[in-house]
Amino acid sequence: MEVSQAEVVLCEFYFSNLKQNKLRPVVVFKNNLPFDDFVGMPISSKLTRLNDDEFLIDESDFSAGALPRRSKVMVRKTFVISKQVIVK
């Protein structure tokens, strides 16, 4: 699947036992990596605490689509993700 910088995608992540998984939203930070990977930043709707390296996003930040609730992007947890785990 092709993705663009700043796009929000839904990814399927497996737990270490490889039997359970969760769907999680991710912001595409950089999309020019080899091996069909991209750099992403996780999104969380748990807003009890906002760290210095996290910022809020809501419906007004989207030109198309939306998240179900106000959320935060966690910059400190940036990681490389395979495009094969993108669900939509």
FENURKA-V410203 format. One record per residue. N is the residue number from 1. RES is the residue in three letters. OMEGA is omega in whole degrees, 0 to 359 (* if undefined). D_CENTER is the distance of its C-alpha to the mean C-alpha in Angstrom with 1 decimal. Layout:
n,res,omega,d_center
N,RES,OMEGA,D_CENTER
N,RES,OMEGA,D_CENTER
This chain:
n,res,omega,d_center
1,MET,177,14.8
2,GLU,178,14.7
3,VAL,179,11.8
4,SER,178,12.4
5,GLN,179,11.4
6,ALA,177,9.7
7,GLU,175,8.8
8,VAL,180,6.1
9,VAL,177,6.1
10,LEU,184,6.8
11,CYS,178,7.3
12,GLU,180,10.5
13,PHE,179,10.9
14,TYR,173,14.6
15,PHE,184,16.5
16,SER,179,19.1
17,ASN,179,21.8
18,LEU,179,20.1
19,LYS,180,21.4
20,GLN,179,18.8
21,ASN,176,15.2
22,LYS,174,12.4
23,LEU,183,9.9
24,ARG,175,6.5
25,PRO,183,4.1
26,VAL,173,0.7
27,VAL,176,3.9
28,VAL,181,6.6
29,PHE,181,9.0
30,LYS,186,11.7
31,ASN,182,12.8
32,ASN,179,16.4
33,LEU,175,16.3
34,PRO,174,19.0
35,PHE,175,18.8
36,ASP,178,16.2
37,ASP,173,13.3
38,PHE,176,10.7
39,VAL,182,9.4
40,GLY,176,5.7
41,MET,182,5.0
42,PRO,177,3.9
43,ILE,179,5.2
44,SER,177,8.6
45,SER,177,11.7
46,LYS,187,14.1
47,LEU,182,15.8
48,THR,179,19.0
49,ARG,179,18.6
50,LEU,180,17.0
51,ASN,181,17.3
52,ASP,183,18.4
53,ASP,177,15.2
54,GLU,176,13.0
55,PHE,184,13.2
56,LEU,173,13.4
57,ILE,176,12.1
58,ASP,186,14.1
59,GLU,183,15.6
60,SER,180,17.6
61,ASP,184,14.7
62,PHE,174,14.2
63,SER,176,16.8
64,ALA,180,16.0
65,GLY,181,14.3
66,ALA,171,13.0
67,LEU,182,11.2
68,PRO,180,13.9
69,ARG,177,14.4
70,ARG,187,14.1
71,SER,176,11.1
72,LYS,175,10.2
73,VAL,183,7.9
74,MET,185,9.0
75,VAL,183,10.3
76,ARG,182,12.5
77,LYS,178,10.1
78,THR,181,9.1
79,PHE,180,9.7
80,VAL,185,10.8
81,ILE,175,9.5
82,SER,178,12.1
83,LYS,180,11.8
84,GLN,180,14.0
85,VAL,179,11.4
86,ILE,178,9.9
87,VAL,174,11.6
88,LYS,*,11.3
